[in-house]
Amino acid sequence: MKNKVYLLLITLIIGINLPAQPTLAKVFSDVTQYENEVGFLTGREIIKGYNNQFRPLDPIKRIQAVQMILREKQVALTGAPNPGLSDMKPGEYGYEEVAKAIEMGFIGGKTDPKTGKKYFDPYGTLTRAQMSKVLSIAYGLSGVYPGDFKDVPKGNWAHGYVEALAKNNITTGYPGNLFKPNQPLTRQHFAVFMARMLNDEFKPLPDFQVHFLDVGQGDSILVLFPDGKNMLVDGGKREMGDTVVKYLKEQGVNSIDLVVSTHPDADHLGGLIDVLEKMPVKAILDSGKTHTTIVYSDYLRLIKEKGIGVSIAKEGQVLNLDKRVKVEVLNSGDINEDLNEASIVLKLSMGTIDFLLTGDAGTKEETHMYQTYNVEAEILKAGHHGSNTSTSALFLDEVKPKVAILSYGLNNSYGHPHKEVVDRLLQWGTTIFSTAQSGTILVKTNGKTYDVLASPWEYAEKANEGNKPEPTPKPTPSPSMETGNLKITALDFEKEIAFIKNMGTNDVKMTGWKLVSVNGNQTFNFPDGFVLKAGQTVLITSGPNAAEKLPSKLFWTEKNIWNNSGDSAKLYDPFGKLIHAK
């Protein structure tokens, strides 16, 4: 990661990049930081000082926190039942406020472990964790924050309260994704939190956030821009639609400014059906590729029914969604490319921090992009769920990613992510994060630094530990790399099988060979190193019954590829030469 440069002044969990606020007269001689917040609360008679001093760096006392909250709420102090505190009796200073606060439920007493007596400890301090509980209960805060603070994990008693403050932009955390729950809270910081509770103008400008959703074997990415707009890139499989909608609503997203459908494969498009059905969508950016699936038909139907405007992505296009964030289209395929090759690729840039969202684009598209555009990016969404059809070494040399996000389902049938891709990323020094391990991963940035709110992928952390060098294998004769005499001998549209036979007398290494479904405009890339021996036939399988059994059967996809009412196929060698058509 880039070295983080932090302000010398303590920024606490609240940061200092605040929107412009009305300038208030200086009310305390010792307040040099957060003057507007302190002045705001003083003007509302919530804060009282000590002879023209506020003592901003003193720890907040429990009784002071109670008094400030009750002054803001303008609650009548009479009528509260006696809480039975050993250190505060009726008629004593602060008793009525404490009794009312305990009745309201946002703070409680303590119990002496030796005597069992209940007491309040009015001049004791509040920790940051205790503060989160007091404010969350007093003001009814709730919400799901997409990232956990490292020092307040799930299961910690304060987790829900800290999460509520973070979700409502009352707190943003210390650098390094820390909350420091046991640190005593100062008077000035309690004042800042209260000011933010009461007036949104005191909340820090939101960070630019990119949420990589856990949708199993698929992709879905929520982008939240600082100015308040949002963008949803893909929706995972059809069965993940409810999960995506639920997550959007948890993040306060009730309508979507732009949906980007990178390409119509089911593991990217499917979940968008529920999104379109259940949420208002203002616009859609589409790759322009079509498909014969039911999911794609539903997608078109919903667009028409709801009257949603659709535009086709153009390479080099810049999307105007936020004045602080540049969104550029680096790839959007033409009619001659298959679905993956046509994936919309987006580069998101804020300040010096860049994200590269590659969809399922393959190595050919990667080469075109780095030869045409500046693809350097700190955060890379690895292409095609970590498949070896993407994330080439040359591409990584140009992207120079500090972080890679792998979005895939655990124990998927494709073997994603492929080991060679993981090894490549590790060799480059990239820190890898996995949705299969961490669930949804949030990356947020202010344009200068960034934080990944997840733990690095454990497999990747251990992958290079203790590996012993393998013995050098005995050399074997290399199969012919020349164009062979191969033919498509049969196409079974119903069973989704293409039969390819080596008619020649030499074995043929199939690296770089392609089989194309003409009507569906989909491409099968033969796996690197696969050899079709002389006189042998290999079956390329797709659809629900697709399977792999080397060397006689290769797996293409679980989707239906061939058009049953009539289709044709073309076979190309590694040099792009058409070898056979049927």
C-alpha positions, 0 to 999 in steps of 0.5 A: 500500500502507499505510505499513509501520511497523517496529520500531526494533530489527533484526528481521532475517529472523526477526521477533519475534512468537514464541509463548510459550516457557519463561522461561530464566535469564539466562546472559550479561550482554550478551544483551538480545534473543533471551534464550530462544533463547540460553539454550536453546542454552546449556543444551544446551551448544551455545553457549559464551561469553567470561567471562559474555559472548556478544558477540551482535552480533559476526559469527559466525566460520566455526569457531564455526558449525562447532563449534556444529553439531557440538556439537548433533549430538554427532558423534565428531571422530576418523577424518575424512580430512585435508582438506589445508588450508594454514592448519589442520594436524593438532593445531592448534585447531579442526582436528578439527572442521573436518575432520569438517565437511568430511567431512560435507559441510555446509561446505567450504574455499576456494581461493587464486586465486594459489597454488591452495592450499586453505584454510579461513579459520576466523576469516572470517565467514559471510554470510547466504547462506552460512549458508543453505547450511550449515544447509540441508545440515547439517540436510537441509532442503528445500521449495518456497517460494511467493515469491522474495526479490527479492535472491535470484532463481531462478538465484542459487547460494543460491536453493535454500538460502534457499528451504528455510529460508523453507519451514521457517519458519526465516527470514521475510525482511526487510521489502520481501521481501528476504533481504540475502544478502551481509550478515554474520551475527551470533552472536545471529542464528545462535543464533536460526536454530539454536534454530528448527531444534531446537525449533518453539516458537522459530519465529515465528507463521506469517503469514496467507497467500493463494496465488493459484495459476497455473491458466491461464484459471481460479481457484484460491486456497489460504488458509493460516491462522495457526493451521494450518488451510487453505481451498481456493477453487476448483481451476481447469479439469479439466486443472489438477487435478494442478497444484493437488494438487502445489502443495498438497503442496509447501506441506505441505498433506496434507488440506484443512479446507474446500473452497469451490466458488464456482460450478460453471463448469468453470474453477473446479470442474474441478480440484477433481475431482483434489483430491477424488480424491487428498486428504482433504477435511473439508468443502465449502462450495458455492453450491448451483447445479447444472450438467449437465456431466460435471465437475459429475456427477463432483463430486457422485459423489466427495462421495457416495463419500467422505462429505464434508459439504456446506453451502450458503453463506448471505450474511452467514455467518461461517466459524469457521476461525481466531480471528485471521481473519474469513471472511465470505460477502458473496454467494451467489446464489439459484435465480433467478440464473445461475452467475456471479451466484451466485458465493460471494464471501468477505471475509477480514480479519486485523487491518487487512488485508482480502482480497476474493475475488469469484469470477465475480460481476458488476456487479449483485452488486457493487452489492448487496455495497457497498450492504449490506456494508463491502467495503473491502479492500487486496487484490482478486481482480478478478472473472471474470478481469478481464472487463468484466462485473465490477469496476465503477468504483462498486465500486472506489470502495467497495473502494479496493484497493491491490492487484488480482490478475488470474487468467487464461490467456495469450492466452485466447479471451475477451480477458481481462483487458479493457482497460477493467477494467485502465484502471479499476484503474490510474486508481484507483492500484491495483497490478496483479499477473497470474498469467499473468505471475508464475505463482502469487502469494503475499500474506502479512500479519501483520494490520498490513502485507502483502507481495506476493511477485511483481513488478507486471504489466509491461503495467499498469506501462507501460499509461499511459506515453506515451499520446497523446490520441485525436482527438475522433470525429465524433458519430454518431446514437445508436441507440434505447435504448427497448425494441425489438420483438425476438424469439427466432426459433429455438433450435438445442440441438444446435448451441448457437445462439440466434437473436435478430431485431430485428423493428422499424424502429429499431436497438436498442442491446443494452447491458444486455439479457440472454438466459436459458437457463431450464433451465440457469439461465444468463445471456448479457449482451449486450456493451456498445455492441452494436447490433442493426440493424433487421431483422437477426438475431444468433446467440448461440453457445455450446459447443465451436463457439462463435465471434464474428463481429460483427455477426452472431454473438456468443460466449457460452461454450465450455460447453454451455448448452442442454439437448438434451432440452428447454429454453426461453429468455427475452429481457429488456431493460435494465429487466428487462422480459421481451420474448420467451420461446421 
